[in-house]
Amino acid sequence: MKQAIVKALETVIDPELGIDIINLGLIYGVDLDETGHCDVEMTLTTMGCPLTDMLDDGIHQALLAIDGITSVDIHLVWYPQWGPERMSREARMALGIH
């Protein structure tokens, strides 16, 4: 199930950067309980990101499309603070960060 969740979250693209939230390193944790409730702990690239609602909607749509997931809660956290070092190698290359 974890693989299906990661695959679904890879379809959620940060509109500003054009890279998915998994490769950007925005997802800090995911927990699925036996009732089908999924908790997502994530951060944003900047506080006050104007695209929070778009990302929330994308995450809800992606995860609720998975059989067995009945509800989703997203918890924004600011620690540890996000930085480019959290991105995958592919994301850094796509953005020209070495």
C-alpha positions as a Markdown table, in Angstrom:
| # | Residue | x | y | z |
|---|---|---|---|---|
| 1 | Met | 0.0 | 0.0 | 0.0 |
| 2 | Lys | 2.9 | 2.4 | 0.8 |
| 3 | Gln | 4.1 | 2.0 | -2.8 |
| 4 | Ala | 0.7 | 2.9 | -4.1 |
| 5 | Ile | 0.6 | 6.0 | -1.9 |
| 6 | Val | 4.0 | 7.2 | -3.0 |
| 7 | Lys | 3.1 | 6.6 | -6.7 |
| 8 | Ala | -0.1 | 8.6 | -6.2 |
| 9 | Leu | 1.7 | 11.4 | -4.5 |
| 10 | Glu | 4.2 | 11.5 | -7.4 |
| 11 | Thr | 1.3 | 12.7 | -9.6 |
| 12 | Val | 0.8 | 15.8 | -7.5 |
| 13 | Ile | 2.9 | 18.5 | -9.1 |
| 14 | Asp | 4.0 | 21.7 | -7.5 |
| 15 | Pro | 2.7 | 24.3 | -10.0 |
| 16 | Glu | 5.5 | 26.8 | -9.3 |
| 17 | Leu | 8.4 | 24.4 | -9.8 |
| 18 | Gly | 6.8 | 21.8 | -12.1 |
| 19 | Ile | 8.1 | 18.9 | -10.0 |
| 20 | Asp | 6.1 | 16.4 | -7.9 |
| 21 | Ile | 5.9 | 16.7 | -4.2 |
| 22 | Ile | 7.7 | 13.4 | -3.5 |
| 23 | Asn | 10.8 | 14.4 | -5.5 |
| 24 | Leu | 10.7 | 17.9 | -4.0 |
| 25 | Gly | 11.0 | 16.3 | -0.6 |
| 26 | Leu | 7.8 | 18.0 | 0.7 |
| 27 | Ile | 6.3 | 14.8 | 2.2 |
| 28 | Tyr | 7.7 | 14.1 | 5.6 |
| 29 | Gly | 5.5 | 11.1 | 6.6 |
| 30 | Val | 2.4 | 9.2 | 5.7 |
| 31 | Asp | 0.4 | 6.9 | 8.0 |
| 32 | Leu | -2.6 | 4.7 | 7.0 |
| 33 | Asp | -4.7 | 3.2 | 9.7 |
| 34 | Glu | -6.9 | 0.1 | 9.6 |
| 35 | Thr | -10.0 | 2.1 | 8.9 |
| 36 | Gly | -8.6 | 3.5 | 5.7 |
| 37 | His | -7.8 | 7.0 | 7.1 |
| 38 | Cys | -4.5 | 8.4 | 5.8 |
| 39 | Asp | -2.6 | 11.1 | 7.6 |
| 40 | Val | 0.0 | 13.1 | 5.5 |
| 41 | Glu | 2.7 | 15.1 | 7.2 |
| 42 | Met | 4.2 | 17.6 | 4.8 |
| 43 | Thr | 5.8 | 21.0 | 4.4 |
| 44 | Leu | 5.9 | 23.7 | 1.8 |
| 45 | Thr | 8.8 | 25.3 | 0.0 |
| 46 | Thr | 7.9 | 28.6 | 1.7 |
| 47 | Met | 5.5 | 29.7 | 4.5 |
| 48 | Gly | 2.4 | 31.3 | 3.1 |
| 49 | Cys | 2.7 | 29.5 | -0.2 |
| 50 | Pro | -0.2 | 30.7 | -2.3 |
| 51 | Leu | -0.7 | 27.3 | -3.8 |
| 52 | Thr | -1.5 | 25.4 | -0.6 |
| 53 | Asp | -5.1 | 24.8 | -1.6 |
| 54 | Met | -4.1 | 23.4 | -5.0 |
| 55 | Leu | -1.6 | 21.0 | -3.4 |
| 56 | Asp | -4.2 | 20.0 | -0.8 |
| 57 | Asp | -6.8 | 19.3 | -3.5 |
| 58 | Gly | -4.3 | 17.3 | -5.6 |
| 59 | Ile | -3.2 | 15.2 | -2.6 |
| 60 | His | -6.8 | 14.4 | -1.6 |
| 61 | Gln | -7.7 | 13.5 | -5.2 |
| 62 | Ala | -4.7 | 11.3 | -5.7 |
| 63 | Leu | -5.0 | 9.4 | -2.4 |
| 64 | Leu | -8.8 | 9.0 | -2.3 |
| 65 | Ala | -8.5 | 7.3 | -5.8 |
| 66 | Ile | -6.6 | 4.4 | -4.1 |
| 67 | Asp | -8.8 | 1.5 | -3.1 |
| 68 | Gly | -8.8 | 1.2 | 0.7 |
| 69 | Ile | -8.2 | 4.9 | 1.5 |
| 70 | Thr | -11.5 | 6.4 | 2.7 |
| 71 | Ser | -10.3 | 9.8 | 4.2 |
| 72 | Val | -7.2 | 12.0 | 4.2 |
| 73 | Asp | -5.9 | 14.6 | 6.6 |
| 74 | Ile | -3.0 | 16.8 | 5.7 |
| 75 | His | -0.8 | 18.2 | 8.5 |
| 76 | Leu | 1.5 | 21.1 | 7.6 |
| 77 | Val | 4.8 | 21.2 | 9.6 |
| 78 | Trp | 7.6 | 23.7 | 9.4 |
| 79 | Tyr | 10.3 | 21.6 | 11.2 |
| 80 | Pro | 12.6 | 20.4 | 9.9 |
| 81 | Gln | 12.6 | 23.4 | 7.5 |
| 82 | Trp | 12.5 | 22.5 | 3.9 |
| 83 | Gly | 15.5 | 23.2 | 1.8 |
| 84 | Pro | 16.9 | 22.1 | -1.7 |
| 85 | Glu | 18.9 | 19.3 | 0.0 |
| 86 | Arg | 15.6 | 17.5 | 0.6 |
| 87 | Met | 15.0 | 17.2 | -3.1 |
| 88 | Ser | 15.8 | 14.0 | -5.1 |
| 89 | Arg | 18.8 | 14.1 | -7.4 |
| 90 | Glu | 16.4 | 14.1 | -10.4 |
| 91 | Ala | 14.6 | 17.2 | -9.0 |
| 92 | Arg | 17.8 | 19.1 | -8.4 |
| 93 | Met | 19.0 | 18.3 | -11.9 |
| 94 | Ala | 15.7 | 19.4 | -13.4 |
| 95 | Leu | 15.9 | 22.7 | -11.6 |
| 96 | Gly | 19.6 | 23.1 | -12.4 |
| 97 | Ile | 20.7 | 22.9 | -8.8 |
| 98 | His | 24.0 | 21.0 | -8.2 |
